[in-house]
């Protein structure tokens, strides 16, 4: 789809009020209604700066909708950023399939959009919630703004289902908030020719906000002063099964090769992920398997750790902002900027490859320094400000005055 499917309408001007109550009603009708949808912790983290920025504007009625994909973890993030949701679909049930999640989200959002009639729906990233929100909005001819648009691996099954989700959202969205120039080019290559804006990534906004609060991460039995701590996270669907077993073996071999290291591994709540990791690692005295860290604790752990081993997309963006090397436990990444800039390295899941890459960083100070001091390509902490400005300028009818790509300023320091 080369062009946005439909334009963003300007809000209707209020008629001259005949009374104070009529004036209030007219004022309400003139407000732009922005509906921001999220369901998972990464979405909550990356949309928190956007929500806060919109809610500072009296001319905007910001409605936050939770689908309920990650109940507890989303609640932690909302509390950290002092945010309240306006609606919660609470769609999750035990042993749901992707089809179940999509259908329940789509139906719930259809009903809600009919009730609240938003002027624009904002979705983030590549989750099932983002896909369902974009599709529900499209069916009601509501424009969609896509935060973190244009990420691609060019392998539709890796990551699964995220690669398909984000491609589909790109064909539906009217405004595409691309974090980097690579993302801009990916969108153009897929036939999206209008409505693309380079903003930086909102995760840097969130990270810098929390990092300024001096967060910490205390884990019983873990002495940060005595160990070089490796922070690891694993959850990707494509790593379930044999790759997960390989990753665990790689962790064990690193611990054995470097007695001064410790492993901090927050376990995902999905038993398909957590049970194999527990079986392989929990008996090791320097493997600290903990429940999911809240975001402040995670930032504290990133600040104090030596390096990260992860299959997470968000950590590939965040850790470089704190000067931490990242080894990516995947075969592909939709964030090639991290690889190109030298802040991250793809190592896959084979134990020998994982151990070799970690060993180089733990043994060679120059190799470590080269990754730790590389420039973070993902933004400067002002992405949310740019996104809100773009949306407000569109609604003001001034889209022709926007530059085709809003370049982020250089990241300070």
WOWOGI-V680527 format. One record per pair of residues at least 6 apart in sequence whose C-alpha atoms are under 8 Angstrom apart, sorted by the first residue. I is the first residue (numbers start at 1). J is the second residue. D is the distance in Angstrom with one decimal. If there is no record, write none. Layout:
BEGIN
i=I j=J d=D
i=I j=J d=D
END
This chain:
BEGIN
i=1 j=171 d=5.8
i=1 j=191 d=5.9
i=1 j=192 d=6.2
i=2 j=191 d=4.9
i=2 j=192 d=4.8
i=2 j=193 d=5.4
i=2 j=194 d=7.3
i=3 j=174 d=8.0
i=3 j=192 d=6.3
i=3 j=193 d=6.1
i=3 j=194 d=5.7
i=4 j=172 d=7.5
i=4 j=173 d=6.6
i=4 j=174 d=4.6
i=4 j=175 d=7.7
i=4 j=192 d=7.9
i=4 j=194 d=6.7
i=4 j=195 d=7.0
i=5 j=172 d=6.9
i=5 j=173 d=7.6
i=5 j=174 d=6.6
i=6 j=141 d=7.4
i=6 j=143 d=6.8
i=6 j=174 d=7.1
i=7 j=143 d=7.2
i=7 j=174 d=7.4
i=8 j=119 d=7.7
i=8 j=120 d=7.6
i=8 j=143 d=6.0
i=8 j=174 d=7.8
i=8 j=394 d=7.1
i=8 j=395 d=6.9
i=9 j=119 d=7.6
i=9 j=395 d=6.8
i=10 j=394 d=7.9
i=10 j=395 d=4.9
i=10 j=396 d=6.5
i=10 j=397 d=6.6
i=11 j=30 d=5.9
i=11 j=31 d=7.2
i=11 j=32 d=6.4
i=11 j=119 d=8.0
i=11 j=395 d=7.1
i=12 j=29 d=7.6
i=12 j=30 d=6.1
i=13 j=30 d=5.9
i=14 j=26 d=4.9
i=14 j=27 d=6.5
i=14 j=29 d=6.9
i=14 j=30 d=5.8
i=15 j=26 d=6.6
i=16 j=23 d=7.4
i=17 j=23 d=4.6
i=17 j=26 d=7.0
i=30 j=59 d=7.7
i=31 j=59 d=4.9
i=31 j=60 d=5.2
i=31 j=61 d=6.1
i=32 j=59 d=6.4
i=32 j=60 d=4.8
i=32 j=61 d=5.9
i=32 j=118 d=8.0
i=32 j=119 d=6.4
i=33 j=60 d=5.9
i=33 j=61 d=4.7
i=33 j=62 d=6.0
i=33 j=63 d=7.2
i=33 j=117 d=7.8
i=33 j=118 d=5.0
i=33 j=119 d=5.2
i=33 j=120 d=6.9
i=34 j=60 d=6.9
i=34 j=61 d=6.1
i=34 j=62 d=4.9
i=34 j=63 d=6.1
i=34 j=118 d=5.9
i=34 j=119 d=6.1
i=34 j=120 d=5.3
i=34 j=121 d=6.1
i=34 j=122 d=7.3
i=35 j=62 d=6.0
i=35 j=63 d=4.7
i=35 j=64 d=5.9
i=35 j=65 d=7.1
i=35 j=118 d=5.9
i=35 j=119 d=7.8
i=35 j=120 d=6.3
i=35 j=121 d=4.8
i=35 j=122 d=6.1
i=36 j=51 d=7.4
i=36 j=62 d=7.3
i=36 j=63 d=6.2
i=36 j=64 d=4.9
i=36 j=65 d=6.1
i=36 j=121 d=5.9
i=36 j=122 d=4.7
i=36 j=123 d=6.4
i=37 j=64 d=6.0
i=37 j=65 d=4.8
i=37 j=66 d=6.1
i=37 j=67 d=7.5
i=37 j=121 d=7.3
i=37 j=122 d=6.2
i=37 j=123 d=5.6
i=37 j=124 d=7.8
i=37 j=129 d=7.5
i=37 j=130 d=7.2
i=37 j=133 d=6.8
i=38 j=44 d=6.3
i=38 j=47 d=7.9
i=38 j=64 d=7.9
i=38 j=65 d=6.3
i=38 j=66 d=5.2
i=38 j=67 d=6.4
i=38 j=123 d=7.0
i=38 j=124 d=7.3
i=38 j=129 d=6.3
i=38 j=130 d=7.0
i=39 j=66 d=5.3
i=39 j=67 d=4.9
i=39 j=68 d=5.2
i=39 j=69 d=4.8
i=39 j=70 d=6.1
i=39 j=71 d=7.9
i=39 j=74 d=7.3
i=39 j=129 d=5.8
i=40 j=68 d=7.5
i=40 j=69 d=5.6
i=40 j=70 d=4.9
i=40 j=71 d=7.8
i=40 j=73 d=7.5
i=40 j=74 d=6.1
i=40 j=127 d=7.8
i=41 j=70 d=6.4
i=41 j=73 d=5.7
i=41 j=74 d=4.8
i=41 j=77 d=7.0
i=42 j=314 d=7.1
i=43 j=124 d=6.1
i=43 j=125 d=7.2
i=44 j=74 d=6.1
i=44 j=77 d=6.4
i=44 j=78 d=7.0
i=45 j=77 d=6.4
i=45 j=203 d=6.7
i=45 j=206 d=6.4
i=45 j=295 d=8.0
i=46 j=124 d=7.7
i=46 j=201 d=8.0
i=46 j=202 d=5.3
i=46 j=203 d=4.8
i=46 j=206 d=6.6
i=47 j=124 d=7.2
i=47 j=202 d=7.1
i=48 j=78 d=7.6
i=48 j=81 d=6.8
i=48 j=83 d=7.7
i=48 j=206 d=7.1
i=49 j=202 d=6.8
i=49 j=205 d=6.5
i=49 j=206 d=6.1
i=49 j=384 d=5.8
i=50 j=202 d=7.6
i=50 j=384 d=4.8
i=50 j=385 d=7.5
i=50 j=387 d=7.5
i=50 j=388 d=7.1
i=51 j=62 d=7.4
i=51 j=64 d=7.8
i=52 j=83 d=7.8
i=53 j=384 d=6.7
i=53 j=385 d=6.6
i=53 j=388 d=6.9
i=54 j=60 d=6.7
i=54 j=62 d=6.5
i=54 j=388 d=6.5
i=55 j=61 d=7.5
i=55 j=62 d=6.1
i=63 j=85 d=7.5
i=63 j=86 d=5.8
i=63 j=87 d=7.8
i=64 j=84 d=7.8
i=64 j=85 d=5.0
i=64 j=86 d=5.2
i=64 j=87 d=6.5
i=65 j=85 d=6.1
i=65 j=86 d=6.1
i=65 j=87 d=4.8
i=65 j=88 d=5.8
i=65 j=89 d=7.6
i=66 j=85 d=6.9
i=66 j=87 d=6.2
i=66 j=88 d=4.6
i=66 j=89 d=6.2
i=66 j=90 d=7.4
i=67 j=88 d=5.8
i=67 j=89 d=4.8
i=67 j=90 d=5.6
i=67 j=91 d=6.0
i=67 j=105 d=6.4
i=67 j=129 d=6.8
i=68 j=88 d=6.7
i=68 j=89 d=6.3
i=68 j=90 d=4.5
i=68 j=91 d=5.6
i=68 j=92 d=6.1
i=69 j=90 d=7.6
i=69 j=91 d=7.0
i=69 j=92 d=5.9
i=69 j=129 d=7.8
i=71 j=90 d=7.9
i=73 j=292 d=8.0
i=73 j=294 d=7.1
i=76 j=294 d=6.2
i=76 j=295 d=7.5
i=77 j=294 d=7.1
i=77 j=295 d=6.4
i=78 j=84 d=6.5
i=80 j=295 d=7.8
i=80 j=296 d=7.5
i=89 j=105 d=7.5
i=89 j=108 d=6.3
i=89 j=109 d=7.9
i=91 j=101 d=7.1
i=91 j=104 d=6.1
i=91 j=105 d=6.5
i=92 j=101 d=7.1
i=98 j=128 d=7.6
i=101 j=128 d=7.2
i=102 j=128 d=6.2
i=102 j=129 d=7.3
i=102 j=132 d=6.0
i=103 j=132 d=8.0
i=105 j=129 d=6.7
i=105 j=132 d=6.1
i=105 j=133 d=7.6
i=106 j=132 d=5.1
i=106 j=133 d=6.8
i=106 j=135 d=7.5
i=106 j=136 d=5.8
i=107 j=136 d=7.9
i=109 j=132 d=7.9
i=109 j=133 d=6.6
i=109 j=136 d=6.3
i=110 j=136 d=5.5
i=110 j=137 d=7.6
i=113 j=137 d=7.4
i=118 j=142 d=7.3
i=119 j=142 d=6.5
i=119 j=143 d=7.1
i=120 j=142 d=5.9
i=120 j=143 d=5.0
i=120 j=144 d=5.7
i=120 j=145 d=7.1
i=121 j=133 d=7.6
i=121 j=134 d=7.4
i=121 j=137 d=6.7
i=121 j=142 d=6.9
i=121 j=143 d=6.4
i=121 j=144 d=4.9
i=121 j=145 d=6.2
i=122 j=144 d=5.8
i=122 j=145 d=4.7
i=122 j=146 d=6.0
i=122 j=147 d=7.2
i=123 j=130 d=5.1
i=123 j=131 d=8.0
i=123 j=133 d=6.6
i=123 j=134 d=6.8
i=123 j=144 d=7.2
i=123 j=145 d=6.3
i=123 j=146 d=5.2
i=123 j=147 d=6.2
i=124 j=130 d=5.8
i=124 j=146 d=5.7
i=124 j=147 d=4.6
i=124 j=148 d=6.2
i=124 j=149 d=7.9
i=125 j=146 d=7.2
i=125 j=147 d=6.1
i=125 j=148 d=5.3
i=125 j=149 d=6.6
i=125 j=166 d=6.5
i=126 j=162 d=4.9
i=126 j=163 d=6.9
i=126 j=165 d=5.2
i=126 j=166 d=4.6
i=127 j=161 d=7.9
i=127 j=162 d=6.0
i=127 j=165 d=6.6
i=127 j=166 d=7.7
i=128 j=161 d=8.0
i=128 j=162 d=7.7
i=128 j=165 d=6.8
i=130 j=165 d=7.6
i=130 j=169 d=7.5
i=131 j=165 d=5.5
i=131 j=166 d=7.2
i=131 j=168 d=7.1
i=131 j=169 d=5.8
i=134 j=144 d=6.2
i=134 j=169 d=6.1
i=134 j=172 d=6.7
i=134 j=173 d=7.1
i=135 j=169 d=7.7
i=135 j=172 d=7.3
i=137 j=143 d=6.8
i=137 j=144 d=6.9
i=138 j=144 d=7.6
i=138 j=172 d=6.6
i=143 j=173 d=6.7
i=143 j=174 d=5.8
i=144 j=172 d=7.1
i=144 j=173 d=4.6
i=144 j=174 d=5.4
i=144 j=175 d=6.5
i=145 j=173 d=5.8
i=145 j=174 d=6.0
i=145 j=175 d=4.6
i=145 j=176 d=6.0
i=145 j=177 d=7.3
i=146 j=169 d=7.4
i=146 j=170 d=7.5
i=146 j=173 d=6.2
i=146 j=174 d=7.9
i=146 j=175 d=6.2
i=146 j=176 d=5.1
i=146 j=177 d=5.9
i=147 j=176 d=6.7
i=147 j=177 d=4.9
i=147 j=178 d=6.9
i=148 j=176 d=7.7
i=148 j=177 d=5.8
i=148 j=178 d=5.3
i=148 j=179 d=5.7
i=148 j=201 d=6.6
i=149 j=166 d=7.3
i=149 j=170 d=6.9
i=149 j=176 d=5.5
i=149 j=177 d=5.5
i=149 j=178 d=4.7
i=149 j=179 d=7.1
i=149 j=183 d=6.8
i=149 j=187 d=7.8
i=150 j=166 d=7.6
i=150 j=167 d=7.9
i=150 j=170 d=7.4
i=150 j=176 d=7.8
i=150 j=178 d=5.9
i=150 j=182 d=7.9
i=150 j=183 d=4.3
i=150 j=184 d=6.2
i=150 j=185 d=7.8
i=150 j=186 d=5.5
i=150 j=187 d=5.2
i=151 j=166 d=7.5
i=151 j=183 d=5.5
i=151 j=186 d=7.1
i=151 j=334 d=5.3
i=151 j=335 d=6.8
i=152 j=163 d=6.6
i=152 j=167 d=8.0
i=152 j=183 d=7.7
i=152 j=186 d=7.0
i=152 j=333 d=7.8
i=152 j=334 d=4.7
i=152 j=335 d=7.7
i=153 j=159 d=7.9
i=153 j=163 d=7.0
i=153 j=332 d=6.4
i=153 j=333 d=5.8
i=153 j=334 d=4.7
i=154 j=163 d=7.7
i=155 j=163 d=7.2
i=156 j=163 d=5.3
i=156 j=164 d=5.6
i=157 j=163 d=6.8
i=157 j=164 d=7.5
i=158 j=238 d=6.9
i=158 j=332 d=7.4
i=159 j=236 d=7.5
i=159 j=237 d=7.5
i=159 j=238 d=6.5
i=160 j=237 d=6.7
i=160 j=238 d=6.7
i=170 j=176 d=7.4
i=170 j=187 d=7.5
i=170 j=192 d=7.6
i=171 j=192 d=7.4
i=174 j=195 d=6.1
i=175 j=195 d=4.8
i=175 j=196 d=6.2
i=175 j=197 d=7.7
i=176 j=195 d=5.9
i=176 j=196 d=4.7
i=176 j=197 d=6.1
i=177 j=196 d=6.3
i=177 j=197 d=5.2
i=177 j=198 d=6.0
i=177 j=199 d=6.1
i=177 j=387 d=6.9
i=178 j=184 d=5.8
i=178 j=196 d=6.8
i=178 j=197 d=5.8
i=178 j=198 d=4.7
i=178 j=199 d=6.0
i=178 j=200 d=6.9
i=178 j=201 d=7.7
i=179 j=198 d=5.6
i=179 j=199 d=5.3
i=179 j=200 d=4.0
i=179 j=201 d=4.7
i=179 j=378 d=6.5
i=179 j=379 d=7.4
i=180 j=198 d=5.9
i=180 j=199 d=7.2
i=180 j=200 d=5.9
i=180 j=201 d=7.7
i=180 j=377 d=7.6
i=180 j=378 d=6.6
i=181 j=198 d=6.7
i=182 j=337 d=7.4
i=184 j=196 d=6.8
i=184 j=197 d=7.4
i=184 j=198 d=6.7
i=187 j=193 d=7.6
i=187 j=196 d=7.8
i=195 j=404 d=7.8
i=196 j=404 d=6.8
i=196 j=405 d=6.6
i=197 j=404 d=6.4
i=197 j=405 d=4.5
i=197 j=406 d=5.6
i=198 j=405 d=5.1
i=198 j=406 d=5.0
i=198 j=407 d=5.7
i=198 j=408 d=7.2
i=199 j=379 d=7.8
i=199 j=382 d=7.9
i=199 j=383 d=5.1
i=199 j=384 d=7.9
i=199 j=386 d=6.0
i=199 j=387 d=6.8
i=199 j=405 d=7.9
i=199 j=406 d=5.9
i=199 j=407 d=6.4
i=199 j=408 d=5.8
i=200 j=378 d=5.6
i=200 j=379 d=4.4
i=200 j=380 d=7.0
i=200 j=381 d=7.8
i=200 j=382 d=7.4
i=200 j=383 d=5.1
i=200 j=407 d=7.8
i=200 j=408 d=5.8
i=201 j=378 d=5.6
i=201 j=379 d=5.7
i=201 j=381 d=7.7
i=201 j=383 d=5.8
i=202 j=379 d=8.0
i=202 j=381 d=6.8
i=202 j=382 d=7.4
i=202 j=383 d=5.1
i=202 j=384 d=5.8
i=203 j=314 d=7.4
i=203 j=317 d=7.4
i=203 j=318 d=6.9
i=203 j=381 d=7.9
i=204 j=317 d=7.6
i=204 j=318 d=6.5
i=204 j=321 d=7.4
i=204 j=378 d=7.2
i=204 j=379 d=6.4
i=204 j=380 d=6.6
i=204 j=381 d=5.0
i=205 j=380 d=7.3
i=205 j=381 d=3.9
i=205 j=382 d=6.1
i=205 j=383 d=6.8
i=205 j=384 d=7.2
i=206 j=381 d=7.6
i=207 j=299 d=7.3
i=207 j=318 d=6.7
i=208 j=381 d=6.7
i=210 j=296 d=6.4
i=210 j=299 d=7.3
i=211 j=296 d=7.9
i=211 j=299 d=6.6
i=211 j=300 d=7.5
i=214 j=300 d=7.4
i=215 j=296 d=5.6
i=215 j=297 d=6.3
i=215 j=299 d=6.6
i=215 j=300 d=4.8
i=216 j=296 d=7.2
i=216 j=297 d=5.7
i=216 j=299 d=7.6
i=216 j=300 d=4.2
i=216 j=301 d=6.7
i=217 j=297 d=4.8
i=217 j=298 d=7.1
i=217 j=300 d=5.2
i=217 j=301 d=5.4
i=219 j=288 d=8.0
i=222 j=262 d=7.9
i=222 j=288 d=7.4
i=224 j=304 d=7.6
i=226 j=260 d=7.3
i=227 j=260 d=5.2
i=227 j=261 d=5.0
i=227 j=262 d=5.9
i=228 j=260 d=6.2
i=228 j=261 d=4.6
i=228 j=262 d=6.2
i=228 j=305 d=6.8
i=228 j=306 d=5.7
i=229 j=261 d=5.6
i=229 j=262 d=4.8
i=229 j=263 d=5.8
i=229 j=264 d=6.7
i=229 j=304 d=7.8
i=229 j=305 d=4.9
i=229 j=306 d=5.5
i=229 j=307 d=7.3
i=230 j=261 d=7.0
i=230 j=262 d=6.1
i=230 j=263 d=4.9
i=230 j=264 d=6.1
i=230 j=305 d=6.0
i=230 j=306 d=5.9
i=230 j=307 d=5.3
i=230 j=308 d=5.8
i=230 j=309 d=7.2
i=231 j=263 d=6.1
i=231 j=264 d=4.9
i=231 j=265 d=6.2
i=231 j=301 d=7.3
i=231 j=302 d=7.2
i=231 j=305 d=6.3
i=231 j=306 d=7.8
i=231 j=307 d=6.4
i=231 j=308 d=4.8
i=231 j=309 d=6.4
i=232 j=263 d=7.1
i=232 j=264 d=6.2
i=232 j=265 d=5.0
i=232 j=266 d=7.3
i=232 j=308 d=5.6
i=232 j=309 d=4.7
i=232 j=310 d=5.4
i=233 j=265 d=6.0
i=233 j=266 d=6.3
i=233 j=267 d=7.3
i=233 j=309 d=6.7
i=233 j=310 d=4.8
i=233 j=311 d=6.6
i=233 j=312 d=6.9
i=234 j=267 d=7.7
i=234 j=268 d=7.4
i=234 j=273 d=7.6
i=234 j=310 d=5.8
i=234 j=311 d=5.5
i=234 j=312 d=7.0
i=235 j=268 d=6.3
i=235 j=273 d=6.2
i=235 j=311 d=6.9
i=235 j=312 d=7.4
i=236 j=311 d=6.4
i=236 j=312 d=7.4
i=239 j=330 d=7.8
i=240 j=272 d=7.1
i=240 j=273 d=6.7
i=243 j=349 d=5.8
i=243 j=350 d=7.5
i=244 j=273 d=7.7
i=244 j=276 d=7.5
i=244 j=277 d=7.6
i=244 j=349 d=7.6
i=245 j=276 d=7.0
i=245 j=277 d=7.6
i=245 j=280 d=7.9
i=246 j=349 d=6.0
i=246 j=350 d=5.8
i=246 j=351 d=5.7
i=247 j=329 d=7.8
i=247 j=349 d=5.4
i=247 j=350 d=6.9
i=247 j=351 d=6.2
i=247 j=354 d=7.8
i=248 j=277 d=6.3
i=248 j=280 d=6.4
i=248 j=281 d=7.0
i=249 j=280 d=7.7
i=249 j=351 d=6.1
i=250 j=350 d=7.4
i=250 j=351 d=4.2
i=250 j=352 d=7.0
i=250 j=354 d=6.1
i=250 j=355 d=5.8
i=251 j=263 d=7.7
i=251 j=351 d=8.0
i=251 j=355 d=7.6
i=252 j=281 d=7.2
i=253 j=351 d=7.9
i=253 j=355 d=6.8
i=254 j=355 d=5.9
i=254 j=358 d=7.4
i=254 j=359 d=7.4
i=255 j=261 d=6.1
i=255 j=262 d=6.7
i=255 j=263 d=7.5
i=255 j=286 d=7.4
i=261 j=286 d=7.5
i=262 j=286 d=4.9
i=262 j=287 d=6.0
i=262 j=288 d=7.6
i=263 j=286 d=6.2
i=263 j=287 d=4.7
i=263 j=288 d=5.9
i=264 j=287 d=6.3
i=264 j=288 d=4.9
i=264 j=289 d=6.3
i=264 j=290 d=7.6
i=265 j=287 d=7.4
i=265 j=288 d=6.1
i=265 j=289 d=4.9
i=265 j=290 d=6.3
i=266 j=289 d=5.8
i=266 j=290 d=4.7
i=266 j=291 d=5.4
i=266 j=292 d=4.9
i=266 j=293 d=6.4
i=267 j=273 d=7.7
i=267 j=274 d=5.5
i=267 j=289 d=6.5
i=267 j=290 d=6.0
i=267 j=291 d=5.4
i=267 j=292 d=5.7
i=268 j=274 d=5.8
i=268 j=291 d=7.4
i=268 j=292 d=6.3
i=269 j=291 d=7.9
i=269 j=292 d=7.6
i=278 j=289 d=7.4
i=281 j=287 d=6.4
i=281 j=289 d=7.9
i=282 j=288 d=7.3
i=282 j=289 d=6.5
i=302 j=308 d=7.8
i=302 j=319 d=6.5
i=302 j=322 d=7.3
i=302 j=324 d=7.4
i=303 j=322 d=6.2
i=303 j=324 d=7.9
i=305 j=324 d=7.8
i=306 j=324 d=6.8
i=306 j=325 d=7.9
i=307 j=324 d=5.5
i=307 j=325 d=5.3
i=307 j=326 d=6.2
i=307 j=327 d=7.9
i=308 j=319 d=7.8
i=308 j=324 d=7.1
i=308 j=325 d=6.4
i=308 j=326 d=4.8
i=308 j=327 d=6.2
i=309 j=326 d=6.0
i=309 j=327 d=4.8
i=309 j=328 d=6.0
i=309 j=329 d=6.6
i=310 j=326 d=7.3
i=310 j=327 d=6.5
i=310 j=328 d=5.3
i=310 j=329 d=5.5
i=311 j=328 d=5.5
i=311 j=329 d=4.8
i=311 j=330 d=5.9
i=312 j=328 d=7.8
i=313 j=333 d=7.8
i=313 j=334 d=7.9
i=313 j=335 d=7.5
i=315 j=326 d=8.0
i=316 j=326 d=6.5
i=316 j=328 d=7.6
i=316 j=335 d=7.6
i=316 j=338 d=6.8
i=316 j=344 d=6.7
i=317 j=338 d=7.3
i=317 j=376 d=7.6
i=317 j=378 d=6.4
i=319 j=325 d=7.0
i=319 j=326 d=7.0
i=320 j=326 d=7.6
i=320 j=343 d=5.8
i=320 j=344 d=8.0
i=320 j=372 d=7.0
i=320 j=374 d=7.6
i=320 j=375 d=7.5
i=320 j=376 d=5.5
i=321 j=376 d=5.9
i=323 j=371 d=7.9
i=323 j=372 d=4.6
i=323 j=373 d=6.1
i=323 j=374 d=7.8
i=324 j=343 d=7.7
i=324 j=371 d=7.5
i=324 j=372 d=5.1
i=325 j=343 d=5.7
i=325 j=344 d=6.0
i=325 j=368 d=7.2
i=325 j=371 d=5.4
i=325 j=372 d=5.3
i=326 j=343 d=6.5
i=326 j=344 d=4.6
i=326 j=345 d=6.4
i=327 j=344 d=5.7
i=327 j=345 d=5.0
i=327 j=346 d=6.1
i=327 j=347 d=6.3
i=327 j=354 d=8.0
i=327 j=357 d=7.5
i=327 j=358 d=7.6
i=328 j=344 d=6.8
i=328 j=345 d=5.9
i=328 j=346 d=4.8
i=328 j=347 d=5.7
i=328 j=348 d=6.8
i=329 j=346 d=6.6
i=329 j=347 d=5.7
i=329 j=348 d=4.7
i=329 j=349 d=5.5
i=329 j=354 d=7.8
i=330 j=346 d=6.4
i=330 j=347 d=6.6
i=330 j=348 d=4.3
i=330 j=349 d=6.4
i=331 j=346 d=6.7
i=331 j=347 d=7.1
i=331 j=348 d=4.8
i=331 j=349 d=7.7
i=332 j=346 d=7.2
i=333 j=346 d=7.7
i=337 j=377 d=6.4
i=338 j=344 d=5.3
i=338 j=345 d=7.8
i=338 j=376 d=7.4
i=338 j=377 d=6.8
i=339 j=345 d=5.5
i=339 j=346 d=7.3
i=341 j=374 d=6.4
i=341 j=375 d=6.6
i=341 j=376 d=7.3
i=341 j=377 d=7.0
i=342 j=370 d=7.5
i=342 j=371 d=5.5
i=342 j=374 d=5.9
i=342 j=375 d=8.0
i=343 j=371 d=4.9
i=343 j=372 d=6.6
i=343 j=373 d=7.8
i=343 j=374 d=5.5
i=343 j=375 d=7.3
i=343 j=376 d=7.0
i=344 j=371 d=7.1
i=347 j=353 d=6.1
i=347 j=354 d=5.7
i=347 j=357 d=7.1
i=348 j=354 d=7.0
i=360 j=367 d=6.9
i=360 j=368 d=7.8
i=361 j=367 d=5.9
i=361 j=368 d=4.8
i=362 j=368 d=7.3
i=376 j=411 d=7.7
i=379 j=408 d=6.3
i=379 j=409 d=7.6
i=379 j=410 d=7.4
i=379 j=411 d=6.1
i=380 j=408 d=6.8
i=380 j=409 d=6.5
i=380 j=410 d=6.4
i=380 j=411 d=4.2
i=380 j=412 d=6.8
i=381 j=411 d=7.7
i=382 j=408 d=7.7
i=383 j=408 d=7.5
i=386 j=406 d=7.7
i=390 j=402 d=7.8
i=393 j=399 d=6.1
i=393 j=402 d=7.9
END
